[in-house]
């Protein structure tokens, strides 16, 4: 990669010299610290690492990907690896694609700067069981004859060299967002079968549908996703422990779909249990506003989970229908796919029932909120009615001077106004009792009417 102009060359040279200066200082101070005996030696060494390497990281992360790649190529092998470790994880893929092949291979083989989620496993048949082989570099694939290659959160470089070794292009798991069937299920001209399916992931942090790309290429199943999934762990466990469980890539694919339906059914059972608990709370005749808000939150969460289960099941059925219509399966695999489809139909019946129950519980909870609101409005109405006659008397009395009650009648004004206040209180109390008697009679009439209706 050559600079485009003299100014670019000078700028890049300046950045390179600065990076080499920071690396040289880091190694010089590190050697001095290592040769001397001092208390808290590890603490001093850590501070030295943070100081110079932190400045180096700021320098490299402040450059664009092209300049960062040029500087890495210009450094020595030892300095290059140290500088590479200071680059942010989200910039690694973009820089890797700009490096020379030998530099890229060197960094991938020697660097520990890799996301914990990234994993590449190949599975081959051994005595009728799947045997898992950990793959960290391209050379590891030379001694493996896999029927399944599984990639979790792979980097662009990893997808590149795995695809180059097997002769196919692996998709980016972050771009699996198409909804139309033609983009999710299709066959390439060379016979590759592509399927993009959603798999359910239910954790304490929430529920999500994780997109997984499947490619059937030369009887090998390739799976690409960005999250580890319980379904895949279960499949690996079964295939490793049960001889004859799978014999080829299509068997692995069908068993993954079957395990996904089984996992969705298990999660659906948890939804039933949660709804039973919520239903008991809703049917309580006394539901406060705070309790109703909590119930609505639980209903909304279970509704989201039920919706994701239904979406996941429908997507799995679409994938199986594609395989069955395309005649890609053997007779035994076809029957297995039909059984999975029947399980999905049963699952859909449960999700439909739960949607109806969700609507009922939602309406009942909102009804309790409305009842509580009506009770508060009724209390306010009662209070306002109590003060209506008092306000009328107060208004009439306020039209004249206080001498009307005190001077003309010969009553001292404190006594006169005291009598007025007591009289107003008695009128309010009488009004309140009149309202209660009226409400009691209304309730009695409603009960009698209800009893006559039931007897009729």
C-alpha positions as CSV (number, residue, x, y, z in Angstrom):
1,X,0.0,0.0,0.0
2,X,1.6,3.2,-1.2
3,X,0.8,6.8,0.0
4,X,-1.2,8.9,-2.5
5,X,1.0,12.1,-2.2
6,X,4.0,13.5,-0.5
7,X,1.9,15.1,2.3
8,X,0.3,11.7,3.0
9,X,3.8,10.1,3.0
10,X,5.1,12.7,5.5
11,X,2.1,12.4,7.7
12,X,2.3,8.6,7.7
13,X,6.1,8.7,8.4
14,X,5.5,11.1,11.4
15,X,2.9,8.7,12.8
16,X,5.1,5.7,12.3
17,X,8.1,7.4,14.0
18,X,5.8,8.3,16.9
19,X,4.6,4.7,17.2
20,X,8.2,3.4,17.2
21,X,9.2,6.0,19.8
22,X,6.4,4.9,22.1
23,X,7.3,1.2,21.6
24,X,11.0,2.0,22.2
25,X,10.2,3.9,25.5
26,X,8.0,1.1,26.6
27,X,10.6,-1.6,26.2
28,X,13.4,0.6,27.7
29,X,11.4,1.3,30.9
30,X,10.2,-2.3,31.0
31,X,13.8,-3.6,30.9
32,X,14.8,-1.1,33.6
33,X,12.0,-2.2,35.9
34,X,12.7,-5.9,35.4
35,X,16.3,-5.5,36.3
36,X,15.8,-3.6,39.6
37,X,14.6,-4.9,42.9
38,X,11.9,-2.7,44.4
39,X,8.8,-3.0,46.5
40,X,5.5,-3.3,44.7
41,X,7.3,-4.4,41.6
42,X,4.2,-5.7,39.9
43,X,2.3,-2.5,40.5
44,X,5.1,-0.4,39.0
45,X,5.4,-2.7,35.9
46,X,1.6,-2.4,35.4
47,X,1.7,1.4,35.5
48,X,4.5,1.4,32.9
49,X,2.5,-0.8,30.6
50,X,-0.6,1.3,30.9
51,X,1.3,4.6,30.3
52,X,3.1,3.9,27.0
53,X,0.8,1.3,25.6
54,X,-2.2,3.5,26.4
55,X,-0.6,6.3,24.4
56,X,0.2,3.9,21.5
57,X,-3.4,2.7,21.6
58,X,-4.7,6.3,21.4
59,X,-2.4,6.9,18.4
60,X,-3.4,3.8,16.4
61,X,-7.2,4.1,17.2
62,X,-7.2,7.7,16.1
63,X,-5.9,6.8,12.6
64,X,-8.1,5.5,9.8
65,X,-7.9,1.8,8.9
66,X,-5.6,2.4,5.9
67,X,-2.9,4.3,7.9
68,X,-3.1,1.9,10.8
69,X,-2.6,-1.1,8.4
70,X,0.5,0.7,6.8
71,X,2.0,1.4,10.2
72,X,1.5,-2.2,11.3
73,X,3.2,-3.5,8.2
74,X,6.2,-1.2,8.7
75,X,6.8,-2.3,12.3
76,X,9.0,-5.2,13.3
77,X,7.3,-8.5,14.0
78,X,7.7,-8.1,17.8
79,X,6.5,-4.5,17.8
80,X,3.7,-5.3,15.4
81,X,2.1,-7.8,17.7
82,X,2.4,-5.5,20.6
83,X,0.8,-2.7,18.7
84,X,-1.9,-5.0,17.4
85,X,-3.0,-5.8,20.9
86,X,-3.8,-2.1,21.5
87,X,-6.3,-1.7,18.7
88,X,-10.0,-1.8,19.6
89,X,-11.9,-5.0,18.9
90,X,-14.5,-3.3,16.6
91,X,-11.7,-2.1,14.3
92,X,-9.9,-5.4,13.8
93,X,-11.8,-6.7,10.9
94,X,-11.5,-3.6,8.8
95,X,-7.7,-3.4,9.4
96,X,-7.2,-7.1,8.8
97,X,-8.6,-6.9,5.3
98,X,-6.1,-4.2,4.3
99,X,-3.0,-6.0,5.5
100,X,-0.7,-8.1,3.4
101,X,-1.5,-11.9,3.5
102,X,1.7,-12.8,5.4
103,X,1.2,-10.1,8.0
104,X,-2.5,-11.0,8.4
105,X,-1.6,-14.7,8.9
106,X,1.1,-13.8,11.4
107,X,-1.3,-11.7,13.5
108,X,-4.1,-14.2,13.5
109,X,-1.7,-17.1,14.5
110,X,0.1,-15.2,17.2
111,X,-2.4,-12.8,18.6
112,X,-4.6,-13.4,21.7
113,X,-6.6,-10.3,20.8
114,X,-9.9,-12.0,20.0
115,X,-13.4,-11.8,21.2
116,X,-14.4,-14.5,23.8
117,X,-17.5,-15.2,21.7
118,X,-15.5,-16.1,18.6
119,X,-15.4,-19.9,18.1
120,X,-14.8,-22.2,15.2
121,X,-15.4,-25.9,15.6
122,X,-15.4,-28.7,13.0
123,X,-17.2,-32.0,13.6
124,X,-16.3,-35.2,12.0
125,X,-17.7,-38.7,12.3
126,X,-15.7,-41.1,14.5
127,X,-17.1,-44.6,15.3
128,X,-20.6,-43.3,14.5
129,X,-20.3,-40.3,16.8
130,X,-19.5,-36.7,16.2
131,X,-16.1,-35.7,17.3
132,X,-15.4,-32.0,17.9
133,X,-12.2,-30.5,16.6
134,X,-11.2,-27.0,17.8
135,X,-9.9,-24.9,14.9
136,X,-7.9,-21.8,15.5
137,X,-6.0,-21.4,12.2
138,X,-6.3,-22.5,8.6
139,X,-3.7,-25.3,8.9
140,X,-5.9,-27.0,11.5
141,X,-8.4,-27.9,8.8
142,X,-5.9,-30.0,6.8
143,X,-6.4,-33.1,9.0
144,X,-10.1,-32.8,9.4
145,X,-12.9,-34.3,7.3
146,X,-15.9,-32.6,8.8
147,X,-19.6,-33.1,8.2
148,X,-20.4,-29.9,10.1
149,X,-18.4,-26.7,10.5
150,X,-19.8,-24.3,13.1
151,X,-18.8,-20.6,13.4
152,X,-19.8,-18.4,16.3
153,X,-19.3,-14.6,15.9
154,X,-16.6,-15.1,13.3
155,X,-14.4,-12.3,12.2
156,X,-14.3,-11.3,8.5
157,X,-10.8,-12.8,8.2
158,X,-12.0,-16.1,9.7
159,X,-14.9,-16.3,7.3
160,X,-12.5,-15.6,4.5
161,X,-10.0,-18.3,5.1
162,X,-12.6,-20.9,6.0
163,X,-14.6,-20.1,2.9
164,X,-11.4,-20.1,0.8
165,X,-10.4,-23.6,2.1
166,X,-13.8,-25.2,1.4
167,X,-14.5,-23.2,-1.7
168,X,-17.6,-21.1,-0.7
169,X,-18.5,-17.7,0.6
170,X,-19.7,-17.5,4.2
171,X,-22.1,-14.6,5.1
172,X,-21.7,-12.0,7.8
173,X,-24.1,-13.0,10.7
174,X,-24.9,-9.3,11.3
175,X,-26.4,-9.0,7.8
176,X,-29.0,-11.9,8.1
177,X,-32.0,-9.6,8.3
178,X,-33.9,-10.4,5.1
179,X,-37.6,-11.3,5.4
180,X,-38.5,-12.4,1.9
181,X,-38.3,-16.2,1.4
182,X,-36.2,-15.8,-1.8
183,X,-33.4,-14.3,0.2
184,X,-33.6,-16.7,3.1
185,X,-34.0,-20.1,1.2
186,X,-32.4,-20.6,-2.1
187,X,-30.0,-22.8,-4.1
188,X,-26.9,-21.6,-5.9
189,X,-25.9,-22.6,-9.4
190,X,-23.2,-24.9,-8.0
191,X,-25.7,-26.8,-5.9
192,X,-25.1,-25.0,-2.5
193,X,-28.3,-24.9,-0.4
194,X,-28.7,-21.8,1.7
195,X,-31.1,-21.4,4.6
196,X,-31.4,-18.4,7.0
197,X,-33.4,-19.4,10.1
198,X,-34.2,-17.9,13.5
199,X,-33.4,-19.8,16.7
200,X,-34.8,-18.9,20.1
201,X,-32.5,-17.7,22.9
202,X,-34.2,-17.2,26.3
203,X,-31.9,-15.8,29.0
204,X,-32.2,-13.9,32.2
205,X,-31.4,-10.7,30.3
206,X,-34.3,-11.2,27.9
207,X,-35.5,-13.2,24.9
208,X,-34.4,-12.9,21.3
209,X,-34.4,-14.7,18.0
210,X,-30.9,-15.2,16.7
211,X,-30.5,-15.5,13.0
212,X,-28.4,-18.5,11.8
213,X,-27.1,-19.0,8.3
214,X,-26.9,-22.6,7.1
215,X,-25.1,-23.7,3.9
216,X,-25.1,-27.3,2.6
217,X,-22.0,-27.6,0.5
218,X,-20.6,-31.0,-0.7
219,X,-22.4,-32.9,2.1
220,X,-20.9,-30.5,4.7
221,X,-23.2,-28.3,6.8
222,X,-21.8,-24.9,7.6
223,X,-23.6,-22.8,10.3
224,X,-22.8,-19.1,11.0
225,X,-24.3,-17.1,13.9
226,X,-23.3,-14.4,16.3
227,X,-24.5,-16.0,19.6
228,X,-24.0,-19.3,21.3
229,X,-27.4,-21.1,21.4
230,X,-28.7,-23.9,23.8
231,X,-30.0,-25.8,20.8
232,X,-26.5,-26.2,19.3
233,X,-25.0,-27.3,22.6
234,X,-27.7,-29.9,23.0
235,X,-27.1,-31.1,19.4
236,X,-23.4,-31.4,20.0
237,X,-24.0,-33.4,23.3
238,X,-26.4,-35.8,21.7
239,X,-24.3,-36.5,18.6
240,X,-21.2,-37.1,20.7
241,X,-22.8,-39.5,23.1
242,X,-25.2,-41.4,20.9
243,X,-23.7,-43.5,18.1
244,X,-25.4,-43.4,14.7
245,X,-27.3,-40.2,15.8
246,X,-26.2,-38.4,12.6
247,X,-24.5,-39.7,9.4
248,X,-24.3,-36.5,7.3
249,X,-24.8,-32.8,7.2
250,X,-28.5,-32.9,6.5
251,X,-29.1,-35.1,9.5
252,X,-27.3,-32.5,11.7
253,X,-29.5,-29.7,10.1
254,X,-32.8,-31.6,10.7
255,X,-31.8,-32.5,14.3
256,X,-31.0,-28.8,14.9
257,X,-34.5,-27.8,13.7
258,X,-36.0,-30.6,15.9
259,X,-34.1,-29.5,18.9
260,X,-35.2,-25.9,18.3
261,X,-38.8,-27.0,18.3
262,X,-38.2,-29.0,21.5
263,X,-36.5,-26.0,23.1
264,X,-39.4,-23.7,22.1
265,X,-41.9,-26.2,23.7
266,X,-39.9,-26.1,26.9
267,X,-40.0,-22.3,27.0
268,X,-43.7,-22.4,26.2
269,X,-44.3,-24.6,29.3
270,X,-42.6,-21.9,31.4
271,X,-45.0,-19.3,29.8
272,X,-47.9,-21.4,30.9
273,X,-46.6,-21.6,34.5
274,X,-46.1,-17.8,34.5
275,X,-49.6,-17.2,33.2
276,X,-51.1,-19.4,35.9
277,X,-49.4,-17.2,38.6
278,X,-50.5,-14.0,36.9
279,X,-54.0,-15.3,36.4
280,X,-54.4,-15.9,40.2
281,X,-53.3,-12.3,40.9
282,X,-55.7,-10.9,38.3
283,X,-58.7,-12.8,39.7
284,X,-58.1,-11.3,43.1
285,X,-61.1,-8.9,43.7
286,X,-58.8,-6.3,45.2
287,X,-56.0,-5.3,42.8
288,X,-54.2,-2.0,43.5
289,X,-52.8,0.2,40.8
290,X,-49.2,-0.8,41.7
291,X,-50.1,-4.4,41.5
292,X,-51.9,-3.9,38.2
293,X,-48.9,-2.1,36.8
294,X,-46.6,-5.0,37.7
295,X,-49.1,-7.5,36.3
296,X,-49.2,-5.6,33.0
297,X,-45.4,-5.7,32.9
298,X,-45.4,-9.4,33.3
299,X,-48.1,-9.9,30.7
300,X,-46.2,-7.8,28.2
301,X,-43.0,-9.8,28.8
302,X,-44.8,-13.1,28.4
303,X,-46.6,-11.8,25.3
304,X,-43.3,-10.9,23.7
305,X,-41.9,-14.3,24.6
306,X,-45.0,-16.1,23.2
307,X,-44.7,-14.0,20.0
308,X,-41.0,-14.9,19.5
309,X,-41.8,-18.6,20.0
310,X,-44.5,-18.4,17.4
311,X,-42.2,-16.5,15.0
312,X,-39.5,-19.0,15.5
313,X,-41.8,-22.0,14.9
314,X,-43.2,-20.5,11.7
315,X,-39.7,-19.7,10.4
316,X,-38.6,-23.3,11.1
317,X,-41.7,-24.6,9.3
318,X,-40.8,-22.5,6.3
319,X,-37.3,-23.9,6.2
320,X,-38.5,-27.5,6.5
321,X,-41.1,-26.9,3.7
322,X,-38.3,-25.6,1.5
323,X,-36.2,-28.7,2.0
324,X,-39.2,-31.0,1.5
325,X,-40.4,-29.2,-1.7
326,X,-36.9,-29.1,-3.1
327,X,-36.6,-32.9,-2.7
328,X,-33.2,-32.5,-1.0
329,X,-34.0,-35.1,1.6
330,X,-33.9,-38.9,1.6
331,X,-37.1,-40.8,2.4
332,X,-36.1,-41.3,6.0
333,X,-35.1,-37.6,6.4
334,X,-38.4,-36.6,4.7
335,X,-40.4,-38.4,7.3
336,X,-38.4,-36.9,10.1
337,X,-39.1,-33.4,8.6
338,X,-42.8,-34.2,8.4
339,X,-42.8,-35.2,12.1
340,X,-41.1,-31.9,13.0
341,X,-43.7,-30.0,11.0
342,X,-46.5,-31.8,12.9
343,X,-44.8,-30.8,16.2
344,X,-44.7,-27.2,15.0
345,X,-48.5,-27.3,14.2
346,X,-49.1,-28.5,17.8
347,X,-46.9,-25.7,19.1
348,X,-48.8,-23.1,17.1
349,X,-52.1,-24.2,18.6
350,X,-50.7,-23.5,22.1
351,X,-49.4,-20.1,21.1
352,X,-52.8,-19.2,19.6
353,X,-54.5,-20.2,22.9
354,X,-52.0,-18.1,24.9
355,X,-52.6,-15.0,22.8
356,X,-56.3,-15.3,23.6
357,X,-55.5,-15.7,27.3
358,X,-53.1,-12.7,27.1
359,X,-55.9,-10.5,25.7
360,X,-58.3,-11.6,28.5
361,X,-55.8,-11.0,31.3
362,X,-54.8,-7.6,29.8
363,X,-58.5,-6.5,29.6
364,X,-59.2,-7.7,33.1
365,X,-56.2,-5.8,34.5
366,X,-57.1,-2.6,32.7
367,X,-60.6,-3.1,34.0
368,X,-59.4,-3.1,37.6
369,X,-57.4,0.0,36.9
370,X,-60.6,1.7,35.6
371,X,-62.5,0.5,38.7
372,X,-59.9,2.0,41.0
373,X,-60.1,5.2,39.0
374,X,-63.9,5.3,39.2
375,X,-63.7,4.7,43.0
376,X,-61.5,7.8,43.4
377,X,-63.8,9.9,41.2
378,X,-66.8,8.7,43.2
379,X,-65.2,9.8,46.5
380,X,-64.4,13.2,45.0
381,X,-68.0,13.5,43.8
382,X,-69.3,12.6,47.3
383,X,-67.1,15.2,48.9
384,X,-68.3,17.9,46.4
385,X,-72.0,17.0,47.1
386,X,-71.4,17.3,50.8
387,X,-70.1,20.8,50.5
388,X,-72.9,22.0,48.1
389,X,-75.4,23.0,50.8
390,X,-72.6,24.4,52.9
391,X,-71.4,26.6,50.0
392,X,-75.0,27.8,49.4
393,X,-75.4,28.9,53.1
394,X,-72.0,30.4,53.2
395,X,-72.8,32.4,50.0
396,X,-76.0,33.7,51.4
397,X,-74.4,34.6,54.7
398,X,-71.6,36.4,52.9
399,X,-74.0,38.8,51.1
400,X,-74.5,40.8,54.4
401,X,-72.3,42.1,57.1
402,X,-71.7,39.9,60.2
403,X,-74.0,42.3,62.1
404,X,-77.0,40.5,60.6
405,X,-76.3,37.6,62.9
406,X,-74.6,39.3,65.8
407,X,-75.9,42.9,66.0
408,X,-79.6,42.5,65.1
409,X,-80.0,39.3,67.2
410,X,-77.9,40.6,70.1
411,X,-75.5,37.6,69.8
412,X,-71.8,38.2,70.0
413,X,-70.1,37.6,66.7
414,X,-67.7,34.8,67.8
415,X,-70.7,32.9,69.1
416,X,-72.8,33.6,66.0
417,X,-70.1,32.4,63.7
418,X,-69.4,29.4,65.9
419,X,-73.1,28.4,65.7
420,X,-72.8,28.9,61.9
421,X,-69.8,26.6,61.6
422,X,-71.4,23.9,63.8
423,X,-74.6,24.1,61.7
424,X,-72.6,23.8,58.5
425,X,-70.9,20.7,59.8
426,X,-74.3,19.1,60.8
427,X,-75.7,19.8,57.4
428,X,-72.6,18.2,55.8
429,X,-72.9,15.1,58.0
430,X,-76.6,14.8,57.2
431,X,-75.9,15.1,53.5
432,X,-73.2,12.4,53.7
433,X,-75.5,10.0,55.5
434,X,-78.2,10.7,52.9
435,X,-75.8,9.8,50.1
436,X,-74.8,6.5,51.9
437,X,-78.5,5.5,52.5
438,X,-79.2,6.2,48.8
439,X,-76.2,4.1,47.6
440,X,-77.2,1.2,50.0
441,X,-80.7,1.2,48.5
442,X,-79.3,1.2,45.0
443,X,-77.0,-1.7,45.8
444,X,-79.9,-3.7,47.4
445,X,-82.1,-3.2,44.3
446,X,-79.3,-4.4,42.0
447,X,-78.8,-7.5,44.1
448,X,-82.5,-8.2,44.1
449,X,-82.6,-7.7,40.3
450,X,-79.6,-10.1,39.9
451,X,-81.3,-12.7,42.1
452,X,-84.6,-12.6,40.1
453,X,-82.6,-12.9,36.8
454,X,-80.8,-16.1,38.1
455,X,-84.0,-17.7,39.3
456,X,-85.7,-16.9,36.0
